[in-house]
Amino acid sequence: MANLVIIFLSAVIVNNYVLVNFLGICPFVGVSKKLGPAISMGMATTFVMTLTAAVAWLINRYILEGLNLQFLQTVSFILVIASLVQLVEMFIKKVSKPLYDALGIFLPLITTNCAILGIALFLVLKEYNFIESIIFGFSAGVGFTLAIVIMAGIREELELADVPEYFKGAPITMIVAGCLALAFMGFSGLI
Amino acid sequence: MATKTGYSKEFIKGLWDENPVLRMLLGLCPALAVTNSAINGFSMGLAVVFTLVLSSTIISLARNIIPKEVRIPTFIIVIATFVTIADKMLAAYVPDISKALGPFVPLIVVNCIILGRQEAFASKNPVGRSIIDALGMSVGFTITLTILGAIRELLGVGTIFAVQIMPQSFEPWMVMVLQPGAFLTLGLMIGISNWLNARRAK
């Protein structure tokens, strides 16, 4: 149990997915202009990440390792993730319209989010068991949500700030992210 | 002559006007993650050159037989195949660099630059042009990553490509080789390139 808590804290704060591992930078820069969409994106990503972690673990253990096909890891993970996201999108559309409206447009974007494939690759690398993998996927998603929500909060304020013209948009976002990363480094001694 | 200028234009646009990292903000994850030294940035760039040029070649050759509906999955499989080859080759011949790049080599699959070029260019253009376009884009990516890596390495440990540049008395800015340095340097580079572009347009 303590083990799971450590995995959670480590993925959310100490090794924050966006600010420390540099995964999922594209949505982090692209969808962090407003707080609302940022929260939806974070929720959608957390959902897909948890699911991906479970499925990727099963595939790795029972198909790739079982048949000694580890070299097909990248190909099989990306295919499974792409079809999984499609499936989830159709399922949500059928079952819950409000949820679909909230997450809908973000789901297809998530397929090409490197954080998702990153989850699958990391959990193989770290040799987590099934439960640990699911917790890892979920907490990485929470970490992503945390980072993108903080960023969106800062950027809403940034709209009012007097930023040099050529630094508006992406450059200032990067620099602010640098400051955030600096702050998150303070957690590095925690675990 | 007309075709020749066409080709060089195709190549040069990737270096500056449509530079994937600085102008189009694609492929930021590897650009930030592996550029703690010039050599790492450069190797990452080479892996992308390899993958992008070969996938563009294949996709461009097969562009008329790939059904429109399944083109994205097809692109992804082709890209993933070449990424796997690149990954295994790095691990076999330069294990140190392979270790430093870690999961970011397999993550080239989801690098938006590669899928983006297939969708925007290789699937619509003949093979010659597609190869030139892929070369331009990936060389632009490599140059950007190498510069980014060199700046961070120079300020963070005082070397470039592991050659001592800064005088001994220079106190290294450790933070530059850590995560915040990546964001700060890339942010400044994008800002400066915006400024240069605006100045050129005047």
Interface residues (C-beta under 8 A of the other chain):
Chain A: L19 V20 N21 F22 L23 G24 I25 C26 V29 F71 L72 Q73 T74 V75 I78 L79 A82 T112 N113 C114 I116 L117 G118 L121 F122 L125 P164 E165 Y166 F167 A170 P171 I172 T173 M174 I175 A177 G178 C179 A181 L182 F184 M185
Chain B: L25 L26 L28 C29 L32 A33 I72 P73 I76 I77 A80 T81 V83 T84 D87 K88 G102 P103 P106 L107 V109 V110 N111 C112 L115 V175 L178 Q179 P180 G181 A182 F183 L184 L186 G187 L188 I190 G191 I192 N194 W195 A198
